[in-house]
């Protein structure tokens, strides 16, 4: 029994297994220690997330290097077999390879980052993790009417960035233009309505729009864009049934619903306080003509 144990201890294969195991354990311990240290000393969540990801990837790379060093004398005989298997693996794992390529493109292409609100593969939500194969989203919308979380976590393959458009709501310019349409009955005081609607927009979104001028200037310097109007704007058009006011304004992409709620509440108060000078529109119908009626009344019937 003792001779058998000594044989195992001095066996080169057994020694390499022990060395590989110790090397991997050392890398795992080092990675976890560095990740905990990052959590203690770095307060910025986005920066902390990126560094943790970088440390994890670096740990994988170091582990592979150490394993290749331990088994370096065995690798030469595997080159032919690896070459034969490579073509088959590449064909069988096309989607995986494209997803890895998508991850590389995301790492250097700035399509989106953790914390951005995007629409990818038909799914809209906030990016909470970017993995080597999949992007994890906290979904918005769905059965909920609005840009709010529905509680469903969705994982979308990174390969979709090559197949479909990527909509980013918050990357270079984290604000959206939103619009509310208000039908006003014909015969209302249109000027009073315009001034009142404009004041409501100015009170709620005006200061916010003025702060964005610098951000929009950076966009026009970086991209071929026209100088758009950031200030809230009210425009009027005629419809078949009413005069329609369009209220256009800039809003934070995370506060779109709450901002619309405040604007609609103040608009309704304004209409109620106008004393019937501003009336909300409703579908109207006009009877163009009535066909002649021929009615005969007989006595005794």
Residue frames as qw, qx, qy, qz and C-alpha x, y, z in Angstrom:
[[0.000, 0.885, 0.466, 0.000, 0.00, 0.00, 0.00],
 [0.303, -0.801, 0.101, 0.506, 2.80, 2.39, 0.91],
 [0.416, -0.143, 0.595, 0.673, 4.58, 1.62, -2.35],
 [0.227, 0.621, 0.664, 0.349, 1.38, 2.38, -4.26],
 [0.127, -0.940, -0.243, 0.204, 0.98, 5.74, -2.48],
 [0.383, -0.598, 0.345, 0.614, 4.62, 6.63, -3.21],
 [0.406, 0.199, 0.686, 0.570, 4.07, 5.68, -6.83],
 [0.106, 0.835, 0.515, 0.164, 1.09, 8.07, -7.04],
 [0.273, -0.884, -0.041, 0.376, 2.96, 10.88, -5.29],
 [0.333, -0.509, 0.497, 0.619, 5.92, 10.64, -7.64],
 [0.501, 0.473, 0.663, 0.292, 3.77, 10.15, -10.75],
 [0.183, -0.069, 0.197, 0.961, 4.30, 13.16, -13.11],
 [0.205, -0.470, -0.607, -0.607, 0.64, 13.15, -14.20],
 [0.473, -0.679, -0.543, 0.143, -0.56, 13.29, -10.57],
 [0.421, -0.387, -0.121, 0.811, 1.90, 16.08, -9.83],
 [0.056, 0.150, 0.373, 0.914, 0.64, 18.12, -12.75],
 [0.338, -0.615, -0.631, -0.331, -2.97, 17.67, -11.60],
 [0.491, -0.631, -0.393, 0.454, -2.04, 18.94, -8.15],
 [0.319, -0.210, 0.106, 0.918, -0.12, 21.88, -9.62],
 [0.073, -0.358, -0.531, -0.764, -3.00, 22.81, -11.95],
 [0.416, -0.677, -0.603, -0.070, -5.53, 22.60, -9.09],
 [0.462, -0.551, -0.242, 0.651, -3.42, 24.80, -6.82],
 [0.216, -0.005, 0.280, 0.935, -2.89, 27.32, -9.62],
 [0.210, -0.518, -0.583, -0.589, -6.62, 27.59, -10.35],
 [0.487, -0.684, -0.511, 0.185, -7.46, 27.90, -6.63],
 [0.419, -0.356, -0.075, 0.832, -4.87, 30.64, -6.23],
 [0.040, 0.208, 0.408, 0.888, -6.38, 32.56, -9.15],
 [0.356, -0.621, -0.623, -0.314, -9.93, 32.16, -7.75],
 [0.504, -0.621, -0.388, 0.457, -8.89, 33.39, -4.31],
 [0.322, -0.189, 0.106, 0.922, -7.01, 36.35, -5.80],
 [0.079, -0.385, -0.532, -0.751, -9.97, 37.34, -8.02],
 [0.430, -0.692, -0.571, -0.106, -12.45, 37.23, -5.13],
 [0.495, -0.506, -0.245, 0.662, -10.13, 39.22, -2.88],
 [0.194, -0.015, 0.250, 0.949, -9.67, 41.94, -5.51],
 [0.212, -0.515, -0.597, -0.578, -13.43, 42.09, -6.20],
 [0.478, -0.703, -0.494, 0.184, -14.20, 42.56, -2.51],
 [0.420, -0.361, -0.049, 0.831, -11.55, 45.26, -2.27],
 [0.052, 0.247, 0.433, 0.865, -13.14, 47.07, -5.20],
 [0.350, -0.657, -0.608, -0.276, -16.50, 46.96, -3.43],
 [0.510, -0.641, -0.346, 0.457, -14.99, 48.62, -0.35],
 [0.374, -0.424, 0.097, 0.819, -12.95, 51.35, -2.01],
 [0.018, 0.086, 0.507, 0.857, -14.90, 52.32, -5.17],
 [0.289, 0.375, 0.558, -0.681, -18.24, 54.04, -4.63],
 [0.467, 0.394, -0.293, -0.735, -19.25, 54.57, -8.26],
 [0.789, 0.073, 0.564, -0.233, -21.42, 51.54, -9.09],
 [0.772, 0.626, -0.025, -0.110, -20.80, 51.64, -12.85],
 [0.255, 0.744, -0.606, 0.116, -17.04, 51.91, -12.48],
 [0.485, -0.368, 0.746, -0.269, -17.06, 49.17, -9.83],
 [0.868, 0.278, 0.345, -0.225, -19.03, 46.89, -12.15],
 [0.648, 0.710, -0.274, -0.019, -16.62, 47.41, -15.04],
 [0.017, 0.671, -0.713, 0.202, -13.56, 46.75, -12.89],
 [0.682, -0.167, 0.654, -0.282, -15.09, 43.58, -11.45],
 [0.865, 0.463, 0.131, -0.140, -15.78, 42.34, -14.96],
 [0.432, 0.768, -0.464, 0.093, -12.21, 43.17, -15.98],
 [0.302, -0.530, 0.749, -0.257, -10.81, 41.34, -12.95],
 [0.833, 0.075, 0.488, -0.250, -12.95, 38.26, -13.74],
 [0.786, 0.613, -0.073, -0.028, -11.80, 38.16, -17.36],
 [0.168, 0.760, -0.598, 0.189, -8.20, 38.70, -16.27],
 [0.586, -0.359, 0.677, -0.264, -8.56, 35.78, -13.86],
 [0.905, 0.310, 0.265, -0.123, -9.72, 33.49, -16.65],
 [0.579, 0.751, -0.305, 0.090, -6.79, 34.57, -18.80],
 [0.126, -0.673, 0.685, -0.250, -4.25, 33.98, -16.00],
 [0.772, -0.136, 0.571, -0.245, -5.75, 30.57, -15.23],
 [0.867, 0.491, 0.071, -0.042, -5.48, 29.52, -18.89],
 [0.346, 0.785, -0.483, 0.174, -1.89, 30.69, -19.06],
 [0.388, -0.525, 0.706, -0.275, -0.95, 28.77, -15.91],
 [0.873, 0.093, 0.440, -0.190, -2.65, 25.61, -17.18],
 [0.749, 0.648, -0.137, 0.027, -0.86, 25.90, -20.51],
 [0.073, 0.743, -0.629, 0.218, 2.46, 26.22, -18.68],
 [0.628, -0.316, 0.657, -0.272, 1.74, 23.15, -16.53],
 [0.810, 0.233, 0.538, -0.017, 0.71, 21.01, -19.52],
 [0.253, 0.787, -0.344, -0.445, 3.03, 22.57, -22.10],
 [0.133, -0.368, 0.883, 0.258, 4.69, 19.23, -22.95],
 [0.417, 0.310, 0.849, -0.094, 1.29, 17.69, -23.76],
 [0.388, 0.706, 0.175, -0.567, 0.06, 20.44, -26.09],
 [0.086, 0.507, -0.645, -0.565, 2.29, 19.58, -29.06],
 [0.112, 0.068, 0.974, 0.185, 0.52, 16.27, -29.64],
 [0.251, 0.591, 0.678, -0.359, -2.89, 17.94, -29.60],
 [0.085, 0.487, -0.204, -0.845, -2.33, 20.43, -32.41],
 [0.133, 0.002, -0.811, -0.569, -3.48, 18.12, -35.22],
 [0.108, -0.474, -0.871, 0.072, -6.58, 17.02, -33.34],
 [0.003, -0.628, -0.340, 0.700, -7.45, 20.58, -32.39],
 [0.091, 0.319, -0.439, -0.835, -7.12, 21.66, -36.01],
 [0.164, -0.208, -0.884, -0.386, -9.55, 18.96, -37.14],
 [0.150, -0.583, -0.749, 0.276, -12.04, 19.73, -34.39],
 [0.083, -0.371, -0.101, 0.919, -11.80, 23.48, -34.91],
 [0.206, -0.029, -0.538, -0.817, -13.76, 23.53, -38.16],
 [0.367, -0.410, -0.816, -0.177, -16.55, 21.36, -36.74],
 [0.275, -0.520, -0.545, 0.597, -16.80, 23.38, -33.55],
 [0.009, -0.240, 0.107, 0.965, -16.89, 26.66, -35.49],
 [0.302, -0.186, -0.654, -0.669, -19.78, 25.38, -37.62],
 [0.423, -0.465, -0.778, 0.032, -21.74, 23.93, -34.69],
 [0.330, -0.627, -0.415, 0.570, -21.28, 26.99, -32.48],
 [0.276, 0.475, 0.311, 0.776, -21.96, 29.74, -35.03],
 [0.301, -0.827, -0.307, -0.363, -24.41, 31.56, -32.76],
 [0.693, -0.633, -0.099, 0.331, -22.05, 31.37, -29.79],
 [0.598, -0.009, 0.177, 0.782, -19.14, 32.71, -31.84],
 [0.079, 0.624, 0.322, 0.707, -21.25, 35.59, -33.17],
 [0.494, -0.821, -0.263, -0.111, -22.38, 36.37, -29.61],
 [0.695, -0.434, 0.014, 0.574, -18.76, 36.49, -28.44],
 [0.394, 0.277, 0.282, 0.830, -17.98, 38.79, -31.39],
 [0.195, -0.788, -0.359, -0.461, -20.92, 40.93, -30.28],
 [0.632, -0.717, -0.163, 0.246, -19.48, 41.14, -26.78],
 [0.598, -0.133, 0.155, 0.775, -16.13, 42.30, -28.22],
 [0.142, 0.537, 0.369, 0.746, -17.96, 44.90, -30.32],
 [0.411, -0.830, -0.320, -0.198, -19.85, 46.09, -27.22],
 [0.696, -0.512, -0.092, 0.496, -16.61, 46.34, -25.25],
 [0.425, -0.209, 0.235, 0.849, -15.03, 48.70, -27.78],
 [0.127, 0.412, 0.581, 0.690, -17.92, 50.09, -29.85],
 [0.067, 0.166, 0.388, -0.904, -19.92, 51.95, -27.17],
 [0.280, -0.344, -0.687, -0.575, -23.25, 50.75, -28.53],
 [0.581, -0.667, -0.143, -0.443, -24.59, 50.59, -24.99],
 [0.247, 0.345, -0.726, 0.542, -23.35, 50.18, -21.46],
 [0.347, -0.402, -0.803, 0.271, -24.65, 48.98, -18.10],
 [0.037, -0.499, -0.409, 0.764, -27.37, 51.35, -16.91],
 [0.178, 0.153, -0.406, -0.883, -28.48, 52.41, -20.41],
 [0.616, 0.362, 0.546, -0.438, -32.08, 51.96, -21.50],
 [0.072, 0.325, -0.721, -0.607, -32.13, 50.16, -24.83],
 [0.846, 0.248, 0.226, -0.413, -34.32, 48.14, -27.15],
 [0.057, 0.489, -0.837, -0.240, -32.58, 45.00, -28.40],
 [0.094, -0.049, -0.981, -0.164, -34.14, 42.04, -30.15],
 [0.385, -0.494, -0.546, -0.557, -37.59, 43.56, -29.71],
 [0.589, -0.571, -0.505, 0.267, -37.12, 43.85, -25.92],
 [0.073, 0.752, -0.111, 0.646, -36.98, 47.24, -24.19],
 [0.739, -0.628, -0.225, 0.093, -35.38, 47.65, -20.78],
 [0.146, -0.906, 0.389, -0.086, -32.42, 48.81, -18.70],
 [0.741, 0.353, -0.539, 0.189, -29.10, 46.99, -19.13],
 [0.650, -0.697, 0.222, -0.207, -28.14, 45.37, -15.81],
 [0.645, -0.429, 0.583, 0.244, -25.36, 43.09, -17.05],
 [0.625, 0.654, -0.340, -0.256, -23.31, 42.48, -20.20],
 [0.796, -0.305, 0.516, 0.081, -21.95, 38.95, -20.38],
 [0.220, -0.366, 0.727, 0.538, -19.75, 37.26, -22.94],
 [0.110, 0.239, 0.889, 0.375, -22.76, 35.64, -24.61],
 [0.119, -0.706, -0.659, -0.230, -25.82, 37.57, -23.41],
 [0.013, -0.294, 0.174, -0.940, -27.01, 41.00, -22.35],
 [0.215, -0.467, -0.819, 0.255, -29.34, 41.00, -19.35],
 [0.122, -0.372, -0.163, -0.906, -32.20, 43.51, -19.30],
 [0.105, 0.370, 0.719, -0.579, -34.72, 44.55, -16.68],
 [0.131, 0.418, 0.697, 0.568, -37.69, 44.77, -19.03],
 [0.170, 0.297, 0.245, -0.907, -39.92, 47.84, -19.34],
 [0.523, 0.178, -0.307, -0.775, -43.42, 47.92, -20.77],
 [0.092, -0.058, -0.993, -0.053, -44.87, 44.62, -21.92],
 [0.238, -0.599, -0.748, -0.157, -48.24, 44.25, -20.21],
 [0.258, -0.674, -0.323, 0.612, -47.57, 47.53, -18.33],
 [0.360, 0.810, 0.309, 0.345, -48.56, 50.67, -20.21],
 [0.153, -0.974, 0.160, -0.039, -45.58, 52.95, -19.77],
 [0.555, 0.573, -0.518, 0.309, -41.79, 53.05, -19.43],
 [0.506, -0.587, 0.482, -0.408, -41.76, 51.25, -16.08],
 [0.054, 0.299, -0.952, 0.029, -40.33, 47.92, -14.99],
 [0.798, -0.143, -0.261, -0.525, -42.63, 44.93, -15.20],
 [0.672, -0.499, 0.505, -0.212, -40.34, 42.78, -13.02],
 [0.961, 0.214, 0.166, 0.057, -39.22, 40.43, -15.79],
 [0.288, -0.686, 0.545, 0.386, -35.49, 39.87, -16.35],
 [0.842, 0.524, 0.102, -0.084, -34.67, 39.10, -20.00],
 [0.492, -0.494, 0.548, 0.461, -31.41, 37.76, -21.42],
 [0.665, 0.720, 0.040, -0.194, -30.80, 38.61, -25.08],
 [0.850, 0.018, 0.240, 0.469, -27.98, 37.09, -27.14],
 [0.206, -0.683, 0.201, 0.671, -25.24, 39.58, -28.04],
 [0.379, 0.109, 0.710, 0.584, -25.51, 38.38, -31.65],
 [0.202, 0.788, 0.581, -0.020, -28.64, 40.54, -32.05],
 [0.110, -0.792, 0.073, 0.596, -26.50, 43.68, -32.34],
 [0.150, -0.275, 0.686, 0.657, -25.50, 42.43, -35.82],
 [0.120, 0.358, 0.888, 0.263, -29.02, 41.35, -36.82],
 [0.075, -0.818, -0.554, -0.139, -31.34, 44.14, -35.68],
 [0.106, 0.713, -0.100, 0.685, -31.17, 47.87, -34.92],
 [0.496, -0.312, -0.583, 0.563, -30.05, 48.81, -31.41],
 [0.138, -0.809, -0.222, -0.527, -32.17, 51.61, -29.91],
 [0.502, -0.157, -0.487, 0.697, -30.37, 53.46, -27.13],
 [0.182, -0.864, -0.407, -0.234, -32.46, 55.89, -25.09],
 [0.477, -0.876, 0.003, 0.067, -29.70, 57.22, -22.88],
 [0.840, 0.022, 0.045, 0.540, -26.21, 56.93, -24.36],
 [0.414, 0.212, 0.055, 0.884, -25.00, 60.25, -25.80],
 [0.237, -0.273, -0.004, -0.933, -28.12, 62.31, -25.05],
 [0.127, -0.201, -0.937, 0.255, -30.09, 60.77, -22.14],
 [0.294, 0.399, 0.377, -0.783, -33.28, 62.69, -22.89],
 [0.256, 0.367, 0.819, 0.359, -36.24, 62.28, -25.21],
 [0.267, -0.019, -0.130, -0.955, -38.69, 64.52, -26.97],
 [0.095, 0.380, 0.905, -0.164, -42.23, 63.73, -25.91],
 [0.195, -0.131, -0.314, -0.920, -45.56, 65.08, -27.14],
 [0.182, 0.405, 0.789, -0.424, -49.10, 65.43, -25.83],
 [0.071, -0.254, -0.552, -0.791, -52.00, 66.10, -28.20],
 [0.118, 0.390, 0.632, -0.659, -55.02, 68.00, -26.85],
 [0.070, 0.474, 0.673, 0.564, -58.24, 68.35, -28.91],
 [0.038, 0.344, 0.348, -0.871, -60.04, 71.67, -28.42],
 [0.348, 0.633, 0.691, -0.024, -63.58, 72.30, -29.63],
 [0.252, 0.384, 0.336, 0.822, -64.08, 74.81, -32.44],
 [0.252, -0.800, -0.289, -0.462, -65.21, 78.17, -31.09],
 [0.693, -0.573, -0.215, 0.381, -62.91, 78.05, -28.05],
 [0.023, -0.973, 0.216, 0.078, -60.45, 80.84, -27.23],
 [0.914, 0.265, -0.120, 0.281, -57.43, 79.46, -29.10],
 [0.298, 0.686, -0.346, 0.567, -55.03, 82.18, -28.04],
 [0.546, -0.606, 0.351, -0.460, -55.91, 81.72, -24.41],
 [0.991, -0.090, 0.099, -0.029, -55.42, 77.97, -24.80],
 [0.740, 0.489, -0.227, 0.402, -52.03, 78.42, -26.50],
 [0.019, 0.702, -0.402, 0.587, -50.72, 80.79, -23.85],
 [0.734, -0.475, 0.298, -0.383, -51.99, 78.61, -21.02],
 [0.993, 0.072, 0.003, 0.093, -50.52, 75.41, -22.47],
 [0.556, 0.603, -0.305, 0.484, -47.19, 77.15, -23.11],
 [0.265, -0.693, 0.400, -0.538, -47.04, 78.38, -19.52],
 [0.917, -0.293, 0.193, -0.192, -47.71, 74.88, -18.18],
 [0.905, 0.289, -0.107, 0.292, -44.84, 73.48, -20.27],
 [0.270, 0.703, -0.339, 0.564, -42.49, 76.29, -19.23],
 [0.534, -0.633, 0.331, -0.453, -43.25, 75.78, -15.54],
 [0.938, -0.210, 0.259, -0.094, -42.65, 72.02, -15.65],
 [0.892, 0.143, 0.237, 0.358, -40.00, 71.47, -18.35],
 [0.323, 0.928, -0.048, 0.179, -38.56, 74.90, -19.22],
 [0.317, -0.821, 0.474, -0.030, -35.68, 74.95, -16.73],
 [0.811, -0.136, 0.552, 0.137, -34.78, 71.37, -17.58],
 [0.712, 0.617, 0.249, 0.224, -34.61, 72.20, -21.30],
 [0.119, 0.956, -0.232, 0.131, -32.30, 75.15, -20.69],
 [0.558, -0.618, 0.551, 0.051, -29.84, 72.93, -18.82],
 [0.844, 0.134, 0.496, 0.157, -29.61, 70.59, -21.83],
 [0.456, 0.877, -0.094, -0.122, -28.26, 73.12, -24.30],
 [0.129, -0.725, 0.669, 0.100, -24.67, 72.18, -23.50],
 [0.623, -0.057, 0.780, 0.010, -25.41, 68.47, -23.92],
 [0.679, 0.632, 0.368, -0.063, -27.09, 69.06, -27.28],
 [0.220, 0.899, -0.343, -0.162, -24.16, 71.21, -28.44],
 [0.371, -0.461, 0.797, 0.124, -21.87, 68.23, -27.82],
 [0.684, 0.309, 0.660, -0.026, -24.16, 66.08, -29.97],
 [0.526, 0.838, 0.100, -0.101, -24.10, 68.54, -32.87],
 [0.021, -0.811, 0.565, 0.150, -20.30, 68.73, -32.64],
 [0.455, -0.274, 0.845, 0.061, -19.98, 64.94, -32.73],
 [0.455, 0.351, 0.805, 0.150, -22.69, 64.04, -35.29],
 [0.015, 0.126, 0.446, 0.886, -24.17, 65.55, -38.43],
 [0.074, -0.617, -0.759, 0.193, -27.28, 66.99, -36.76],
 [0.006, 0.655, 0.235, 0.718, -29.37, 70.08, -37.22],
 [0.052, 0.099, -0.534, 0.838, -29.76, 72.44, -34.29],
 [0.324, -0.509, -0.759, -0.245, -33.08, 71.25, -32.85],
 [0.288, -0.581, 0.085, -0.756, -35.34, 73.27, -30.57],
 [0.369, -0.075, -0.837, 0.397, -35.10, 72.20, -26.95],
 [0.224, 0.010, 0.357, -0.907, -37.49, 74.80, -25.54],
 [0.309, 0.395, 0.839, -0.209, -41.08, 73.59, -25.00],
 [0.130, 0.103, -0.440, -0.883, -43.31, 74.36, -27.98],
 [0.440, 0.434, 0.676, -0.402, -47.06, 74.49, -28.65],
 [0.080, 0.130, -0.596, -0.788, -48.40, 74.14, -32.19],
 [0.541, 0.354, 0.480, -0.593, -51.94, 74.07, -33.59],
 [0.070, 0.065, -0.781, -0.618, -53.55, 72.25, -36.50],
 [0.635, 0.092, 0.099, -0.760, -57.12, 71.78, -37.71],
 [0.140, 0.006, 0.988, 0.070, -58.85, 68.42, -37.81],
 [0.253, -0.349, -0.701, -0.568, -62.25, 67.29, -39.05],
 [0.491, -0.620, -0.610, -0.046, -63.74, 67.33, -35.56],
 [0.459, -0.847, -0.124, 0.238, -61.65, 69.79, -33.54],
 [0.288, 0.849, -0.365, 0.252, -58.60, 72.04, -33.38],
 [0.932, -0.237, -0.170, 0.214, -55.66, 70.01, -32.10],
 [0.093, -0.903, 0.395, -0.139, -52.82, 71.44, -30.00],
 [0.905, 0.102, -0.310, 0.274, -49.51, 69.52, -29.93],
 [0.384, -0.876, 0.273, -0.104, -47.40, 70.12, -26.81],
 [0.863, 0.305, -0.278, 0.293, -43.77, 69.15, -27.44],
 [0.354, -0.852, 0.335, -0.195, -41.08, 69.13, -24.76],
 [0.525, 0.421, -0.704, 0.226, -37.80, 67.49, -23.68],
 [0.766, -0.517, 0.139, -0.355, -37.90, 65.00, -20.81],
 [0.189, -0.494, 0.842, -0.100, -35.55, 62.68, -18.93],
 [0.555, 0.086, -0.734, -0.381, -36.07, 59.18, -20.34],
 [0.302, -0.148, -0.883, 0.328, -36.69, 57.82, -16.81],
 [0.089, 0.364, 0.511, -0.774, -39.25, 60.52, -15.93],
 [0.123, -0.111, -0.596, -0.785, -41.35, 60.45, -19.08],
 [0.335, -0.509, -0.767, -0.202, -44.51, 59.11, -17.45],
 [0.331, -0.593, -0.485, 0.550, -44.36, 61.23, -14.28],
 [0.099, -0.252, 0.141, 0.952, -43.70, 64.39, -16.31],
 [0.213, -0.264, -0.662, -0.669, -46.66, 63.66, -18.60],
 [0.350, -0.574, -0.728, 0.131, -48.84, 63.12, -15.51],
 [0.235, -0.510, -0.261, 0.785, -47.92, 66.56, -14.11],
 [0.027, 0.089, -0.384, -0.919, -48.54, 68.29, -17.44],
 [0.280, -0.380, -0.760, -0.447, -51.93, 66.63, -17.99],
 [0.322, -0.585, -0.639, 0.381, -53.02, 67.46, -14.44],
 [0.130, -0.455, -0.076, 0.877, -52.19, 71.17, -14.89],
 [0.097, -0.064, -0.590, -0.799, -53.82, 71.23, -18.33],
 [0.286, -0.518, -0.789, -0.167, -57.09, 69.87, -16.94],
 [0.262, -0.606, -0.432, 0.614, -57.03, 72.48, -14.16],
 [0.072, -0.254, 0.238, 0.935, -56.44, 75.21, -16.74],
 [0.186, -0.258, -0.715, -0.622, -59.39, 74.06, -18.86],
 [0.315, -0.597, -0.728, 0.117, -61.70, 73.82, -15.84],
 [0.253, -0.603, -0.263, 0.709, -60.72, 77.35, -14.70],
 [0.178, 0.032, 0.436, 0.882, -61.21, 78.88, -18.16],
 [0.351, 0.415, 0.406, -0.734, -64.95, 79.30, -17.68],
 [0.679, 0.486, 0.549, -0.037, -65.97, 77.41, -20.85],
 [0.264, 0.849, -0.273, -0.367, -63.60, 79.52, -22.97],
 [0.198, 0.449, -0.852, -0.182, -61.57, 76.38, -23.60],
 [0.857, -0.009, 0.284, -0.429, -63.55, 73.22, -24.27],
 [0.371, -0.280, 0.854, 0.233, -62.16, 69.79, -24.97],
 [0.476, 0.279, -0.490, -0.674, -63.07, 68.49, -28.41],
 [0.589, 0.074, 0.773, -0.222, -65.35, 65.57, -29.11],
 [0.204, 0.125, 0.796, 0.557, -66.33, 63.86, -32.36],
 [0.377, 0.452, 0.237, -0.773, -69.04, 65.82, -34.17],
 [0.330, 0.260, 0.838, 0.350, -71.40, 64.70, -36.89],
 [0.271, 0.373, -0.032, -0.887, -73.26, 66.84, -39.42],
 [0.524, 0.418, 0.741, -0.028, -76.41, 65.63, -41.16],
 [0.142, -0.139, 0.442, 0.875, -76.06, 66.92, -44.70],
 [0.464, -0.015, -0.319, -0.826, -79.62, 66.21, -45.86],
 [0.443, 0.096, 0.797, -0.398, -82.76, 64.31, -44.94],
 [0.014, -0.159, -0.814, -0.559, -84.66, 62.44, -47.63],
 [0.456, -0.159, -0.063, -0.874, -88.28, 63.61, -48.11],
 [0.151, 0.106, 0.930, -0.318, -90.87, 61.73, -46.09],
 [0.447, -0.149, -0.459, -0.753, -94.28, 60.83, -47.52],
 [0.060, 0.107, 0.869, -0.479, -96.72, 60.07, -44.69],
 [0.429, -0.279, -0.497, -0.701, -100.36, 59.23, -45.33],
 [0.156, 0.030, 0.760, -0.630, -102.80, 59.21, -42.42],
 [0.330, -0.303, -0.724, -0.524, -106.13, 57.48, -42.95],
 [0.458, -0.329, 0.240, -0.790, -109.15, 58.43, -40.91],
 [0.891, -0.196, 0.003, -0.409, -110.50, 55.76, -38.62],
 [0.883, 0.159, -0.386, 0.215, -107.29, 53.84, -38.50]]
